[in-house]
Amino acid sequence: MDVQERKVAQGAKAMAGEEGRPRPAWLEKLLEGPQRFLKFLHEVRVEMTHTTWPTPQEVRSTTFIVIVTIFFFGAFFFVVDMGVERIVGLILKLGKL
């Protein structure tokens, strides 16, 4: 084994933490990233099994309620806007006199 191969082997051992020297904190943090991500995916899968999904009928009914509510509030704010516009117009006319 020549000098360069020995240095590469020592570097690999150091990266694996086998040489007795502790790994730098930044390297530990970098190496734990993929494990943390896999743990996150596992926890997501477990939580998704606890989720109660709505039936298609429930989705249709709530969608209908949302659409009707949007139209109601649209009409309400249209009427309020028209009323405020007239009041502001009257105030401006009185201000010109």
C-alpha angles and dihedrals in degrees: 000000000000126000096264093051090049091052091049091050091048090049091051091049091049091050089051091047093239098125098073095253115112117243117250114264093242090056092049090050091048093049094048092056098086091045091051090049092051090048089051092052090049091051091049090053091049092049092047089060088059093053119107110214121207121247119248089253091055091049092051094048095047091045089053091050091051093050093048091048091051091052091047094052091043091056092043094052091044090057093044091048092050090050093049090047091055093046092050090046091053092048091051092049090051090049092057093055 
